[in-house]
């Protein structure tokens, strides 16, 4: 295939997830504009970054922001829905738990990636989506203090069903949806509470207690990382594999492993697993030429902003100039980024060790918040 064909498949994945919103993001050509019924849409990377950095004007806790979505489900003490001194204090407590020195050995011990290489080398056709779900389940088990065999695909799909409730045009979940979401998370955090109370630092909840988190803070953090981190990886890794195979870059990177990091960054740029970020305006200001006022909802179209820099190309690596904008910016830069990167690198290394690959079959997932493949079956070329 070619870069153009890779782009077409990415568009199919986006349209399957968001058949109305994705075309809107693509047709809105101005860097920033007010969209009736939705909010102020920002499509320019520079304006997007400056908005994320300006926490005095733009917040995660006002109307239409992430707090409207997640506070009823996760409670008030979660990084997703906090600002100011409380947010910084909780982030500092969690910092060492998501430092590369801690998460890289954790990921290496949890993910059976060597088996992926062996299966492909033996001639097996592997569904990368199903494989990455296994890895995500392993990380859920670590986060909630459960043995891996307790996390099956049904439970993983129930966790994923929570994010499927979210719609860009609807700033809040319904009471019924909140009830379902809390039921699922309460089931998971029941085990995490036991691990927290035991103080066993071999578990993530036990380590959170040792770091000084209250039980409510620890449970909120567990819920947030289970919700946002696992599904993002299940979206991104198969899409990266598809882009690498479709574009012809996979064998080039296998031959020159120094290209792996630029390929991951470029993959994150052109897929941007979280295609939008939300903020609420709390003080009068402007985004480019558009004036904003308190109560306005701001939709930061990260996917459109990142894709505007051109097609996937690890050779030029234009992603480097974005400073990982897909993970956010400023005080809300994704705390879990090192864990995500550790899992991505391990999986990509396992695939590269298997040699050149071909895509046997694939289908895009429909009715999901995070654009993804429902299935991506690969085998050695």
C-alpha positions as a Markdown table, in Angstrom:
| # | Residue | x | y | z |
|---|---|---|---|---|
| 1 | Unk | 0.0 | 0.0 | 0.0 |
| 2 | Unk | 0.9 | 3.7 | 0.0 |
| 3 | Unk | 0.7 | 6.6 | 2.3 |
| 4 | Unk | -2.5 | 7.7 | 0.6 |
| 5 | Unk | -4.1 | 4.3 | 1.2 |
| 6 | Unk | -3.0 | 4.4 | 4.8 |
| 7 | Unk | -4.7 | 7.8 | 5.1 |
| 8 | Unk | -7.9 | 6.4 | 3.6 |
| 9 | Unk | -8.0 | 3.6 | 6.2 |
| 10 | Unk | -7.4 | 6.1 | 9.0 |
| 11 | Unk | -10.4 | 8.1 | 7.7 |
| 12 | Unk | -12.5 | 5.0 | 7.7 |
| 13 | Unk | -11.6 | 4.4 | 11.4 |
| 14 | Unk | -12.5 | 8.0 | 12.3 |
| 15 | Unk | -15.8 | 7.9 | 10.4 |
| 16 | Unk | -16.9 | 4.6 | 11.9 |
| 17 | Unk | -16.4 | 6.1 | 15.4 |
| 18 | Unk | -17.8 | 9.6 | 14.7 |
| 19 | Unk | -19.8 | 9.7 | 11.5 |
| 20 | Unk | -21.1 | 13.2 | 12.2 |
| 21 | Unk | -18.4 | 14.9 | 14.2 |
| 22 | Unk | -15.5 | 13.7 | 12.1 |
| 23 | Unk | -16.7 | 15.3 | 8.9 |
| 24 | Unk | -17.5 | 18.5 | 10.9 |
| 25 | Unk | -13.9 | 18.6 | 12.1 |
| 26 | Unk | -12.6 | 18.1 | 8.6 |
| 27 | Unk | -14.8 | 20.7 | 6.9 |
| 28 | Unk | -14.2 | 23.4 | 9.5 |
| 29 | Unk | -11.2 | 25.0 | 7.9 |
| 30 | Unk | -10.7 | 28.1 | 10.1 |
| 31 | Unk | -8.2 | 27.8 | 12.9 |
| 32 | Unk | -10.9 | 28.7 | 15.5 |
| 33 | Unk | -14.6 | 29.2 | 15.1 |
| 34 | Unk | -17.8 | 29.2 | 17.2 |
| 35 | Unk | -20.1 | 26.3 | 16.3 |
| 36 | Unk | -23.7 | 26.8 | 17.5 |
| 37 | Unk | -24.8 | 24.0 | 19.9 |
| 38 | Unk | -21.2 | 22.7 | 20.4 |
| 39 | Unk | -18.9 | 25.5 | 21.5 |
| 40 | Unk | -15.7 | 27.2 | 20.3 |
| 41 | Unk | -13.8 | 24.8 | 18.0 |
| 42 | Unk | -10.0 | 25.1 | 17.9 |
| 43 | Unk | -8.1 | 23.4 | 15.0 |
| 44 | Unk | -4.7 | 25.1 | 15.1 |
| 45 | Unk | -1.9 | 23.5 | 17.1 |
| 46 | Unk | -0.4 | 26.7 | 18.3 |
| 47 | Unk | -3.7 | 28.1 | 19.5 |
| 48 | Unk | -4.6 | 24.7 | 21.0 |
| 49 | Unk | -1.3 | 24.6 | 23.0 |
| 50 | Unk | -1.8 | 28.2 | 24.3 |
| 51 | Unk | -5.3 | 27.3 | 25.4 |
| 52 | Unk | -4.1 | 24.3 | 27.4 |
| 53 | Unk | -1.4 | 26.4 | 29.0 |
| 54 | Unk | -3.7 | 29.2 | 30.1 |
| 55 | Unk | -5.4 | 27.6 | 33.1 |
| 56 | Unk | -6.5 | 31.0 | 34.4 |
| 57 | Unk | -8.9 | 31.4 | 31.5 |
| 58 | Unk | -9.6 | 27.8 | 30.5 |
| 59 | Unk | -10.4 | 25.0 | 33.0 |
| 60 | Unk | -11.3 | 21.3 | 33.3 |
| 61 | Unk | -13.9 | 22.1 | 36.0 |
| 62 | Unk | -16.5 | 24.4 | 34.4 |
| 63 | Unk | -19.6 | 23.8 | 32.4 |
| 64 | Unk | -19.1 | 21.4 | 29.5 |
| 65 | Unk | -15.6 | 20.5 | 30.7 |
| 66 | Unk | -14.3 | 17.0 | 31.7 |
| 67 | Unk | -15.6 | 17.5 | 35.3 |
| 68 | Unk | -19.2 | 17.5 | 34.0 |
| 69 | Unk | -18.6 | 14.1 | 32.5 |
| 70 | Unk | -16.5 | 12.3 | 35.1 |
| 71 | Unk | -17.1 | 13.8 | 38.6 |
| 72 | Unk | -20.5 | 11.9 | 38.9 |
| 73 | Unk | -18.7 | 8.7 | 38.0 |
| 74 | Unk | -15.3 | 9.0 | 39.6 |
| 75 | Unk | -15.8 | 11.5 | 42.4 |
| 76 | Unk | -14.2 | 15.0 | 42.9 |
| 77 | Unk | -10.6 | 14.0 | 43.6 |
| 78 | Unk | -9.4 | 12.9 | 40.2 |
| 79 | Unk | -6.8 | 14.6 | 38.0 |
| 80 | Unk | -9.3 | 14.6 | 35.1 |
| 81 | Unk | -11.5 | 17.1 | 36.9 |
| 82 | Unk | -9.2 | 19.2 | 39.1 |
| 83 | Unk | -7.4 | 22.5 | 38.9 |
| 84 | Unk | -5.1 | 24.6 | 41.0 |
| 85 | Unk | -3.3 | 23.7 | 44.2 |
| 86 | Unk | -5.3 | 20.5 | 44.8 |
| 87 | Unk | -4.6 | 19.2 | 41.4 |
| 88 | Unk | -0.8 | 19.9 | 41.7 |
| 89 | Unk | -0.7 | 18.3 | 45.2 |
| 90 | Unk | -2.4 | 15.1 | 43.9 |
| 91 | Unk | -0.2 | 15.0 | 40.8 |
| 92 | Unk | 3.0 | 15.3 | 43.0 |
| 93 | Unk | 1.8 | 12.4 | 45.1 |
| 94 | Unk | 1.3 | 10.2 | 42.0 |
| 95 | Unk | 4.4 | 11.4 | 40.3 |
| 96 | Unk | 6.8 | 8.6 | 41.3 |
| 97 | Unk | 4.2 | 5.9 | 40.5 |
| 98 | Unk | 4.2 | 6.9 | 36.9 |
| 99 | Unk | 7.9 | 7.7 | 36.5 |
| 100 | Unk | 9.7 | 5.6 | 33.8 |
| 101 | Unk | 11.9 | 3.9 | 36.4 |
| 102 | Unk | 8.7 | 2.4 | 38.0 |
| 103 | Unk | 6.4 | 1.8 | 35.0 |
| 104 | Unk | 8.9 | 0.3 | 32.5 |
| 105 | Unk | 9.7 | -2.8 | 34.7 |
| 106 | Unk | 6.0 | -3.0 | 35.6 |
| 107 | Unk | 5.0 | -3.1 | 31.9 |
| 108 | Unk | 7.8 | -5.6 | 31.1 |
| 109 | Unk | 6.7 | -7.9 | 33.8 |
| 110 | Unk | 3.0 | -7.7 | 32.9 |
| 111 | Unk | 2.9 | -7.9 | 29.1 |
| 112 | Unk | 3.6 | -11.3 | 27.4 |
| 113 | Unk | 5.0 | -9.7 | 24.3 |
| 114 | Unk | 7.5 | -12.4 | 23.6 |
| 115 | Unk | 4.6 | -14.8 | 22.9 |
| 116 | Unk | 3.4 | -12.4 | 20.2 |
| 117 | Unk | 6.7 | -12.7 | 18.4 |
| 118 | Unk | 6.8 | -16.5 | 18.7 |
| 119 | Unk | 3.2 | -16.8 | 17.4 |
| 120 | Unk | 3.9 | -14.7 | 14.3 |
| 121 | Unk | 7.2 | -16.4 | 13.6 |
| 122 | Unk | 5.4 | -19.7 | 13.8 |
| 123 | Unk | 3.1 | -18.6 | 11.0 |
| 124 | Unk | 0.1 | -17.8 | 13.1 |
| 125 | Unk | -2.4 | -15.0 | 12.1 |
| 126 | Unk | -2.8 | -12.8 | 15.1 |
| 127 | Unk | -5.6 | -10.3 | 15.8 |
| 128 | Unk | -3.7 | -7.3 | 17.2 |
| 129 | Unk | -6.8 | -5.8 | 18.7 |
| 130 | Unk | -7.5 | -8.9 | 20.8 |
| 131 | Unk | -3.8 | -9.1 | 21.7 |
| 132 | Unk | -3.6 | -5.6 | 23.0 |
| 133 | Unk | -6.8 | -6.1 | 24.9 |
| 134 | Unk | -5.0 | -8.9 | 26.8 |
| 135 | Unk | -2.2 | -6.4 | 27.6 |
| 136 | Unk | -4.7 | -3.8 | 28.7 |
| 137 | Unk | -6.4 | -6.4 | 30.9 |
| 138 | Unk | -3.0 | -7.2 | 32.5 |
| 139 | Unk | -2.5 | -3.5 | 33.3 |
| 140 | Unk | -6.1 | -3.3 | 34.8 |
| 141 | Unk | -5.2 | -6.3 | 37.0 |
| 142 | Unk | -2.1 | -4.4 | 38.2 |
| 143 | Unk | -4.0 | -1.2 | 38.8 |
| 144 | Unk | -6.8 | -2.8 | 40.8 |
| 145 | Unk | -4.8 | -5.5 | 42.6 |
| 146 | Unk | -6.4 | -8.5 | 40.9 |
| 147 | Unk | -4.8 | -11.7 | 39.5 |
| 148 | Unk | -4.8 | -11.5 | 35.7 |
| 149 | Unk | -7.2 | -14.5 | 35.3 |
| 150 | Unk | -9.8 | -12.4 | 37.0 |
| 151 | Unk | -9.9 | -9.9 | 34.2 |
| 152 | Unk | -11.6 | -11.4 | 31.1 |
| 153 | Unk | -12.8 | -9.9 | 27.8 |
| 154 | Unk | -16.3 | -9.4 | 29.1 |
| 155 | Unk | -15.1 | -7.3 | 32.0 |
| 156 | Unk | -12.8 | -5.3 | 29.7 |
| 157 | Unk | -15.7 | -4.6 | 27.3 |
| 158 | Unk | -17.9 | -3.5 | 30.3 |
| 159 | Unk | -15.2 | -1.0 | 31.2 |
| 160 | Unk | -15.0 | 0.2 | 27.6 |
| 161 | Unk | -18.8 | 0.6 | 27.5 |
| 162 | Unk | -18.5 | 3.5 | 29.9 |
| 163 | Unk | -16.7 | 5.7 | 27.4 |
| 164 | Unk | -19.2 | 4.7 | 24.7 |
| 165 | Unk | -21.8 | 6.8 | 26.6 |
| 166 | Unk | -19.9 | 10.0 | 25.8 |
| 167 | Unk | -21.0 | 12.2 | 22.9 |
| 168 | Unk | -19.5 | 15.5 | 21.9 |
| 169 | Unk | -22.9 | 17.2 | 21.7 |
| 170 | Unk | -23.9 | 15.9 | 25.2 |
| 171 | Unk | -21.7 | 17.5 | 27.9 |
| 172 | Unk | -23.0 | 15.1 | 30.7 |
| 173 | Unk | -24.0 | 11.5 | 31.1 |
| 174 | Unk | -27.6 | 10.7 | 32.0 |
| 175 | Unk | -28.4 | 9.5 | 35.5 |
| 176 | Unk | -29.0 | 6.0 | 34.2 |
| 177 | Unk | -25.5 | 6.0 | 32.4 |
| 178 | Unk | -23.9 | 7.3 | 35.6 |
| 179 | Unk | -25.5 | 4.5 | 37.5 |
| 180 | Unk | -24.2 | 1.9 | 35.1 |
| 181 | Unk | -20.7 | 3.4 | 35.0 |
| 182 | Unk | -20.4 | 3.6 | 38.8 |
| 183 | Unk | -21.6 | 0.0 | 39.1 |
| 184 | Unk | -18.8 | -1.2 | 36.9 |
| 185 | Unk | -16.1 | 0.8 | 38.5 |
| 186 | Unk | -17.4 | 0.0 | 42.0 |
| 187 | Unk | -16.9 | -3.7 | 41.1 |
| 188 | Unk | -13.3 | -3.1 | 40.1 |
| 189 | Unk | -12.4 | -0.7 | 42.9 |
| 190 | Unk | -13.8 | -3.1 | 45.5 |
| 191 | Unk | -10.7 | -5.2 | 44.8 |
| 192 | Unk | -8.5 | -2.0 | 44.7 |
| 193 | Unk | -9.8 | -1.0 | 48.1 |
| 194 | Unk | -8.8 | -4.3 | 49.6 |
| 195 | Unk | -5.3 | -3.9 | 48.1 |
| 196 | Unk | -5.1 | -0.4 | 49.4 |
| 197 | Unk | -6.2 | -1.3 | 52.9 |
| 198 | Unk | -3.7 | -4.2 | 53.0 |
| 199 | Unk | -0.9 | -1.8 | 52.4 |
| 200 | Unk | 0.8 | -4.3 | 50.1 |
| 201 | Unk | 3.2 | -2.2 | 48.1 |
| 202 | Unk | 3.5 | -5.0 | 45.5 |
| 203 | Unk | 0.1 | -3.7 | 44.3 |
| 204 | Unk | -0.5 | -0.3 | 42.7 |
| 205 | Unk | -3.2 | 0.6 | 45.3 |
| 206 | Unk | -0.9 | -0.4 | 48.1 |
| 207 | Unk | 1.8 | 1.8 | 46.7 |
| 208 | Unk | -0.6 | 4.7 | 46.4 |
| 209 | Unk | -1.3 | 4.4 | 50.1 |
| 210 | Unk | 2.5 | 4.5 | 50.8 |
| 211 | Unk | 2.8 | 7.6 | 48.7 |
| 212 | Unk | 0.2 | 9.4 | 50.9 |
| 213 | Unk | -2.9 | 9.2 | 48.9 |
| 214 | Unk | -6.2 | 8.9 | 50.8 |
| 215 | Unk | -8.4 | 5.9 | 49.9 |
| 216 | Unk | -10.8 | 8.1 | 47.9 |
| 217 | Unk | -7.9 | 9.7 | 46.0 |
| 218 | Unk | -6.4 | 6.3 | 45.2 |
| 219 | Unk | -9.7 | 4.9 | 44.0 |
| 220 | Unk | -10.3 | 7.9 | 41.9 |
| 221 | Unk | -6.9 | 7.6 | 40.3 |
| 222 | Unk | -7.4 | 3.9 | 39.7 |
| 223 | Unk | -10.8 | 4.5 | 38.0 |
| 224 | Unk | -9.4 | 7.3 | 35.9 |
| 225 | Unk | -6.4 | 5.4 | 34.6 |
| 226 | Unk | -8.6 | 2.3 | 33.9 |
| 227 | Unk | -11.1 | 4.4 | 32.0 |
| 228 | Unk | -8.7 | 6.6 | 30.0 |
| 229 | Unk | -5.5 | 4.7 | 29.7 |
| 230 | Unk | -6.5 | 1.2 | 28.7 |
| 231 | Unk | -8.9 | 2.0 | 25.9 |
| 232 | Unk | -6.5 | 4.6 | 24.4 |
| 233 | Unk | -3.8 | 1.9 | 24.0 |
| 234 | Unk | -6.3 | -0.6 | 22.5 |
| 235 | Unk | -7.0 | 2.1 | 20.0 |
| 236 | Unk | -3.5 | 3.3 | 19.3 |
| 237 | Unk | -1.4 | 0.2 | 18.9 |
| 238 | Unk | -3.5 | -1.5 | 16.2 |
| 239 | Unk | -3.8 | 1.8 | 14.4 |
| 240 | Unk | 0.0 | 2.3 | 14.5 |
| 241 | Unk | 0.5 | -1.2 | 13.2 |
| 242 | Unk | -1.9 | -0.6 | 10.3 |
| 243 | Unk | -0.2 | 2.7 | 9.4 |
| 244 | Unk | 3.2 | 1.1 | 9.5 |
| 245 | Unk | 2.2 | -1.8 | 7.3 |
| 246 | Unk | 0.0 | 0.3 | 4.9 |
| 247 | Unk | 2.7 | 2.9 | 4.4 |
| 248 | Unk | 5.5 | 0.4 | 3.9 |
| 249 | Unk | 7.5 | 1.7 | 6.8 |
| 250 | Unk | 7.5 | -1.5 | 8.9 |
| 251 | Unk | 10.4 | -3.3 | 7.3 |
| 252 | Unk | 12.4 | 0.0 | 7.1 |
| 253 | Unk | 12.0 | 0.4 | 10.9 |
| 254 | Unk | 12.8 | -3.3 | 11.5 |
| 255 | Unk | 16.1 | -2.7 | 9.6 |
| 256 | Unk | 16.9 | 0.5 | 11.4 |
| 257 | Unk | 15.6 | 0.5 | 15.0 |
| 258 | Unk | 16.6 | 4.2 | 15.5 |
| 259 | Unk | 13.5 | 5.0 | 13.5 |
| 260 | Unk | 11.2 | 3.3 | 16.1 |
| 261 | Unk | 10.8 | 6.4 | 18.4 |
| 262 | Unk | 10.1 | 8.8 | 15.5 |
| 263 | Unk | 7.6 | 6.2 | 14.1 |
| 264 | Unk | 5.8 | 6.0 | 17.5 |
| 265 | Unk | 5.6 | 9.8 | 17.7 |
| 266 | Unk | 4.4 | 10.2 | 14.1 |
| 267 | Unk | 1.9 | 7.4 | 14.7 |
| 268 | Unk | 0.6 | 9.3 | 17.8 |
| 269 | Unk | 0.4 | 12.5 | 15.7 |
| 270 | Unk | -1.5 | 11.1 | 12.8 |
| 271 | Unk | -3.9 | 8.9 | 14.8 |
| 272 | Unk | -4.3 | 11.1 | 18.0 |
| 273 | Unk | -6.3 | 8.4 | 20.0 |
| 274 | Unk | -8.1 | 11.2 | 22.0 |
| 275 | Unk | -9.3 | 13.3 | 19.0 |
| 276 | Unk | -10.6 | 16.2 | 21.1 |
| 277 | Unk | -10.0 | 17.7 | 24.5 |
| 278 | Unk | -12.5 | 19.9 | 26.4 |
| 279 | Unk | -12.2 | 23.0 | 28.4 |
| 280 | Unk | -14.6 | 25.5 | 30.0 |
| 281 | Unk | -14.0 | 29.3 | 29.9 |
| 282 | Unk | -13.9 | 31.0 | 33.3 |
| 283 | Unk | -12.6 | 34.4 | 32.4 |
| 284 | Unk | -13.1 | 36.7 | 29.4 |
| 285 | Unk | -10.4 | 36.3 | 26.8 |
| 286 | Unk | -9.9 | 35.2 | 23.2 |
| 287 | Unk | -8.6 | 32.3 | 21.2 |
| 288 | Unk | -7.0 | 33.9 | 18.1 |
| 289 | Unk | -9.6 | 36.2 | 16.7 |
| 290 | Unk | -12.6 | 34.7 | 18.5 |
| 291 | Unk | -13.7 | 36.3 | 21.8 |
| 292 | Unk | -14.7 | 33.9 | 24.6 |
| 293 | Unk | -16.6 | 34.5 | 27.8 |
| 294 | Unk | -17.3 | 32.6 | 31.0 |
| 295 | Unk | -19.4 | 29.5 | 30.5 |
| 296 | Unk | -18.3 | 28.9 | 26.9 |
| 297 | Unk | -17.3 | 25.4 | 26.0 |
| 298 | Unk | -14.0 | 24.9 | 24.1 |
| 299 | Unk | -13.4 | 21.9 | 21.9 |
| 300 | Unk | -9.8 | 21.4 | 21.2 |
| 301 | Unk | -9.6 | 19.4 | 18.0 |
| 302 | Unk | -6.2 | 17.7 | 18.6 |
| 303 | Unk | -6.7 | 15.2 | 15.8 |
| 304 | Unk | -7.3 | 17.9 | 13.2 |
| 305 | Unk | -4.5 | 20.1 | 14.5 |
| 306 | Unk | -1.9 | 17.2 | 14.5 |
| 307 | Unk | -2.9 | 15.9 | 11.0 |
| 308 | Unk | -2.6 | 19.4 | 9.5 |
| 309 | Unk | 1.2 | 19.0 | 9.6 |
| 310 | Unk | 1.1 | 16.4 | 6.9 |
| 311 | Unk | 1.1 | 12.6 | 6.4 |
| 312 | Unk | 2.9 | 10.0 | 8.4 |
| 313 | Unk | 6.6 | 10.2 | 7.9 |
| 314 | Unk | 9.1 | 9.0 | 10.5 |
| 315 | Unk | 12.0 | 10.1 | 8.3 |
| 316 | Unk | 11.1 | 13.8 | 8.7 |
| 317 | Unk | 9.4 | 13.3 | 12.1 |
| 318 | Unk | 7.4 | 16.6 | 12.1 |
| 319 | Unk | 5.8 | 15.3 | 15.3 |
| 320 | Unk | 8.9 | 16.5 | 17.1 |
| 321 | Unk | 7.8 | 20.1 | 16.9 |
| 322 | Unk | 4.5 | 19.4 | 18.6 |
| 323 | Unk | 6.1 | 18.4 | 22.0 |
| 324 | Unk | 3.7 | 15.5 | 22.4 |
| 325 | Unk | 0.6 | 17.6 | 22.1 |
| 326 | Unk | -1.5 | 14.5 | 21.9 |
| 327 | Unk | -0.7 | 14.0 | 25.6 |
| 328 | Unk | -1.8 | 17.5 | 26.4 |
| 329 | Unk | 0.4 | 20.4 | 27.7 |
| 330 | Unk | 1.2 | 22.3 | 30.9 |
| 331 | Unk | 0.0 | 21.2 | 34.3 |
| 332 | Unk | -2.4 | 18.7 | 32.6 |
| 333 | Unk | 0.2 | 16.9 | 30.5 |
| 334 | Unk | -0.8 | 13.2 | 30.7 |
| 335 | Unk | 0.7 | 11.7 | 33.9 |
| 336 | Unk | 0.3 | 8.2 | 32.5 |
| 337 | Unk | 2.3 | 9.0 | 29.3 |
| 338 | Unk | 5.4 | 7.0 | 30.5 |
| 339 | Unk | 3.3 | 3.9 | 31.2 |
| 340 | Unk | 1.6 | 4.2 | 27.8 |
| 341 | Unk | 5.0 | 4.7 | 26.0 |
| 342 | Unk | 6.4 | 1.7 | 27.8 |
| 343 | Unk | 3.6 | -0.6 | 26.6 |
| 344 | Unk | 3.8 | 0.8 | 23.1 |
| 345 | Unk | 7.6 | 0.3 | 22.8 |
| 346 | Unk | 7.4 | -3.3 | 24.1 |
| 347 | Unk | 4.6 | -4.2 | 21.7 |
| 348 | Unk | 6.3 | -2.5 | 18.7 |
| 349 | Unk | 9.6 | -4.3 | 19.5 |
| 350 | Unk | 7.8 | -7.6 | 19.6 |
| 351 | Unk | 6.3 | -7.0 | 16.2 |
| 352 | Unk | 9.5 | -5.8 | 14.6 |
| 353 | Unk | 11.3 | -8.9 | 15.9 |
| 354 | Unk | 8.7 | -11.0 | 14.0 |
| 355 | Unk | 9.8 | -9.6 | 10.6 |
| 356 | Unk | 7.7 | -8.0 | 7.8 |
| 357 | Unk | 4.0 | -8.3 | 8.3 |
| 358 | Unk | 0.9 | -8.2 | 6.1 |
| 359 | Unk | -2.7 | -7.4 | 7.0 |
| 360 | Unk | -4.9 | -10.4 | 6.5 |
| 361 | Unk | -8.2 | -8.6 | 7.4 |
| 362 | Unk | -9.5 | -5.7 | 9.4 |
| 363 | Unk | -12.7 | -3.9 | 10.4 |
| 364 | Unk | -13.3 | -0.5 | 12.0 |
| 365 | Unk | -15.1 | -0.2 | 15.4 |
| 366 | Unk | -18.4 | 1.6 | 15.4 |
| 367 | Unk | -20.2 | 3.4 | 18.1 |
| 368 | Unk | -17.0 | 4.0 | 20.2 |
| 369 | Unk | -15.6 | 7.2 | 21.7 |
| 370 | Unk | -12.0 | 6.4 | 20.9 |
| 371 | Unk | -11.6 | 5.6 | 17.2 |
| 372 | Unk | -10.2 | 2.1 | 16.8 |
| 373 | Unk | -10.2 | -1.1 | 14.9 |
| 374 | Unk | -12.7 | -3.8 | 15.9 |
| 375 | Unk | -10.2 | -6.3 | 14.5 |
| 376 | Unk | -6.8 | -6.2 | 12.8 |
| 377 | Unk | -5.5 | -9.6 | 11.8 |
| 378 | Unk | -1.9 | -9.8 | 10.7 |
| 379 | Unk | 0.6 | -12.4 | 9.7 |
| 380 | Unk | 4.1 | -12.6 | 8.4 |
| 381 | Unk | 4.5 | -11.4 | 4.8 |
